[in-house]
């Protein structure tokens, strides 16, 4: 779910856009929790902004529109295609509101090649983003030298860190392992090289219950706090 930050007039405009989409779809909306508002913004704000009548005079929909062409009926300016989009978007919002997280397992592998977890908890609508198939060199993640590049599955947490680091290698492992050990921000963890191995290079046949449980994270944390590494 996306993060949305609005304040002042911008916040009012954001809510107006959501309400416009709901009204065009012929529905109603009740916001009781922050999650409800976040989902409404995610599903409806863009469409709500594009179908408002006044947007015709902001250069967004019809550059040749004239103020004397106001609609005689509510939402009469919205065509059938846009109304269909509004109804589909509103239906998507309603589905998202009742969704509950479920465990999602890899499609082909036992676990994430990097951290070793065997399932990711995600909303059904986001299940496709829980796991990613990538091609990497196990040698760079603690595997045997000369090992061929191979196609593996990794969890969304590991792929997100890869997108920041831009490489499947020791730097990625160091960041993730220190984070899993709870010492990522400890002063003694700066420039520490963990020499950790990815789960997929260990030959294990059982997934980890928690990220990097195949490593002695407690000992690593103690060593860093005590200044032994």
C-alpha positions as CSV (number, residue, x, y, z in Angstrom):
1,X,0.0,0.0,0.0
2,X,1.3,3.4,-0.9
3,X,2.3,6.2,1.5
4,X,0.4,9.4,1.0
5,X,1.2,12.7,2.8
6,X,-1.0,15.7,2.3
7,X,-1.6,18.9,4.3
8,X,-3.7,22.0,4.1
9,X,-5.4,22.7,0.8
10,X,-3.7,19.8,-0.8
11,X,-5.3,17.4,1.7
12,X,-8.7,18.9,1.0
13,X,-8.2,18.6,-2.8
14,X,-7.1,15.0,-2.4
15,X,-10.3,14.1,-0.5
16,X,-12.4,16.0,-3.0
17,X,-10.9,13.9,-5.8
18,X,-11.7,10.7,-3.9
19,X,-15.3,11.8,-3.3
20,X,-15.7,12.8,-6.9
21,X,-14.8,9.3,-8.1
22,X,-17.1,7.7,-5.5
23,X,-20.0,10.0,-6.6
24,X,-19.4,9.3,-10.3
25,X,-19.5,5.6,-9.6
26,X,-22.8,6.0,-7.7
27,X,-21.4,4.6,-4.5
28,X,-20.9,5.8,-0.9
29,X,-17.8,5.7,1.3
30,X,-17.2,5.6,5.0
31,X,-13.7,6.4,6.4
32,X,-13.2,5.0,9.9
33,X,-9.5,4.1,9.9
34,X,-6.4,5.6,8.4
35,X,-6.1,2.4,6.3
36,X,-9.6,3.2,4.7
37,X,-8.4,6.6,3.7
38,X,-5.1,5.3,2.3
39,X,-6.9,2.7,0.2
40,X,-9.3,5.3,-1.1
41,X,-6.5,7.6,-2.1
42,X,-4.6,4.7,-3.7
43,X,-7.6,3.5,-5.8
44,X,-9.6,6.7,-6.5
45,X,-7.6,9.9,-6.3
46,X,-6.1,9.9,-9.9
47,X,-9.5,9.0,-11.5
48,X,-11.3,11.5,-9.3
49,X,-9.0,14.3,-10.4
50,X,-9.5,13.6,-14.1
51,X,-13.3,13.4,-14.1
52,X,-14.2,16.5,-12.1
53,X,-16.1,19.1,-14.2
54,X,-13.8,21.9,-13.2
55,X,-10.8,20.0,-14.5
56,X,-12.1,20.8,-18.0
57,X,-11.1,24.4,-17.3
58,X,-7.6,23.5,-15.9
59,X,-6.3,22.3,-19.2
60,X,-6.5,18.7,-18.2
61,X,-9.4,17.3,-20.2
62,X,-10.6,19.7,-22.9
63,X,-8.5,22.7,-23.8
64,X,-11.4,24.2,-25.9
65,X,-14.0,24.0,-23.1
66,X,-16.1,27.1,-22.4
67,X,-17.5,28.1,-19.0
68,X,-21.0,28.3,-20.5
69,X,-21.0,24.6,-21.3
70,X,-21.8,23.6,-17.7
71,X,-23.6,20.2,-17.4
72,X,-27.3,20.2,-17.0
73,X,-27.2,17.0,-14.8
74,X,-24.7,15.7,-12.3
75,X,-21.7,14.0,-14.0
76,X,-23.3,14.5,-17.4
77,X,-19.9,15.6,-18.7
78,X,-18.4,12.2,-17.9
79,X,-18.6,9.7,-20.8
80,X,-19.5,6.1,-20.6
81,X,-15.9,4.9,-20.6
82,X,-14.9,7.2,-17.7
83,X,-18.0,6.0,-15.7
84,X,-16.9,2.4,-16.3
85,X,-13.5,3.2,-15.0
86,X,-15.0,4.9,-12.0
87,X,-17.1,1.9,-11.1
88,X,-14.2,-0.5,-11.6
89,X,-11.9,1.7,-9.4
90,X,-14.6,1.9,-6.7
91,X,-15.1,-1.9,-6.8
92,X,-11.3,-2.3,-6.5
93,X,-11.4,-0.1,-3.4
94,X,-14.2,-2.1,-1.8
95,X,-12.3,-5.4,-2.5
96,X,-9.2,-4.0,-0.9
97,X,-11.0,-2.9,2.2
98,X,-12.1,-6.4,3.0
99,X,-8.8,-8.1,2.1
100,X,-6.8,-9.8,4.8
101,X,-3.1,-10.7,4.6
102,X,-2.3,-14.3,3.7
103,X,0.9,-16.2,3.5
104,X,2.3,-16.4,0.0
105,X,5.0,-19.0,-0.8
106,X,7.5,-19.1,-3.7
107,X,6.2,-20.5,-7.0
108,X,9.0,-23.0,-7.6
109,X,11.7,-22.7,-4.9
110,X,11.6,-23.6,-1.2
111,X,12.5,-20.2,0.1
112,X,14.1,-16.9,-0.7
113,X,17.6,-17.6,-2.1
114,X,19.0,-14.7,-0.1
115,X,17.4,-14.7,3.4
116,X,15.8,-18.1,3.4
117,X,12.2,-17.3,4.5
118,X,9.6,-19.6,3.1
119,X,6.6,-17.4,2.9
120,X,5.7,-13.7,2.8
121,X,2.5,-12.3,4.3
122,X,0.7,-10.1,1.8
123,X,-2.7,-9.0,0.7
124,X,-4.2,-11.3,-2.0
125,X,-4.2,-8.3,-4.5
126,X,-0.4,-7.9,-3.8
127,X,0.5,-11.5,-4.0
128,X,2.2,-11.1,-7.3
129,X,4.7,-8.6,-5.8
130,X,5.6,-10.9,-2.8
131,X,8.2,-12.9,-4.8
132,X,10.5,-12.1,-7.7
133,X,12.4,-14.3,-10.1
134,X,15.9,-13.1,-10.7
135,X,19.1,-14.3,-12.3
136,X,22.3,-14.1,-10.1
137,X,25.7,-15.6,-9.4
138,X,25.7,-17.7,-6.2
139,X,29.4,-17.2,-6.0
140,X,28.9,-13.5,-5.2
141,X,26.6,-14.5,-2.3
142,X,28.9,-17.0,-0.5
143,X,28.6,-19.9,-3.0
144,X,31.4,-21.9,-4.5
145,X,33.7,-20.1,-7.0
146,X,32.8,-20.7,-10.6
147,X,29.2,-21.5,-9.9
148,X,27.1,-20.5,-12.9
149,X,24.5,-17.8,-12.9
150,X,21.2,-19.3,-12.0
151,X,17.5,-18.3,-11.9
152,X,16.1,-18.1,-8.3
153,X,13.3,-16.6,-6.4
154,X,13.8,-13.9,-3.8
155,X,11.3,-12.2,-1.4
156,X,10.2,-8.6,-1.8
157,X,12.4,-7.4,1.1
158,X,15.5,-8.7,-0.6
159,X,14.6,-7.4,-4.0
160,X,13.9,-4.0,-2.5
161,X,17.4,-3.9,-1.0
162,X,18.9,-5.0,-4.2
163,X,17.2,-2.1,-6.0
164,X,18.9,0.2,-3.5
165,X,22.4,-1.5,-3.6
166,X,22.1,-2.4,-7.3
167,X,24.0,-5.7,-7.0
168,X,23.6,-9.2,-5.7
169,X,26.8,-9.4,-3.6
170,X,28.4,-9.1,-0.2
171,X,27.3,-5.5,0.3
172,X,23.7,-6.5,0.0
173,X,24.2,-9.4,2.4
174,X,25.9,-7.2,4.9
175,X,23.0,-4.7,5.0
176,X,20.4,-7.4,5.3
177,X,22.2,-9.5,7.9
178,X,23.0,-6.6,10.1
179,X,19.4,-5.5,9.9
180,X,18.2,-9.0,10.7
181,X,20.5,-9.0,13.7
182,X,19.1,-5.7,15.0
183,X,22.4,-3.9,14.9
184,X,22.2,-2.1,11.5
185,X,22.4,1.3,13.2
186,X,24.8,0.4,15.9
187,X,28.0,2.5,15.7
188,X,30.1,-0.6,15.8
189,X,28.4,-2.0,12.7
190,X,29.8,0.7,10.4
191,X,32.0,-0.8,7.7
192,X,31.5,-4.3,9.2
193,X,31.9,-7.1,6.6
194,X,29.9,-10.1,7.9
195,X,31.2,-12.8,5.4
196,X,27.6,-14.1,5.5
197,X,26.3,-16.6,3.0
198,X,22.9,-16.5,1.3
199,X,20.6,-19.3,2.3
200,X,20.6,-20.7,-1.2
201,X,24.3,-21.4,-1.1
202,X,24.1,-23.5,2.0
203,X,22.4,-26.6,0.5
204,X,19.7,-26.5,3.2
205,X,16.3,-28.0,2.4
206,X,14.2,-26.3,5.0
207,X,13.1,-22.7,4.8
208,X,14.0,-20.2,7.6
209,X,11.2,-19.2,10.0
210,X,12.8,-15.7,10.1
211,X,15.3,-14.0,7.7
212,X,18.8,-15.4,7.9
213,X,18.0,-17.9,10.7
214,X,20.6,-20.1,9.1
215,X,23.2,-17.7,10.6
216,X,24.1,-17.1,14.2
217,X,22.6,-13.6,14.4
218,X,22.7,-13.5,18.2
219,X,26.5,-14.0,18.2
220,X,27.0,-11.4,15.5
221,X,25.0,-8.9,17.4
222,X,26.9,-9.6,20.6
223,X,30.3,-9.3,18.8
224,X,29.3,-6.0,17.3
225,X,28.0,-4.5,20.6
226,X,31.2,-5.7,22.3
227,X,33.5,-4.3,19.6
228,X,34.9,-7.7,18.7
229,X,34.5,-7.2,15.0
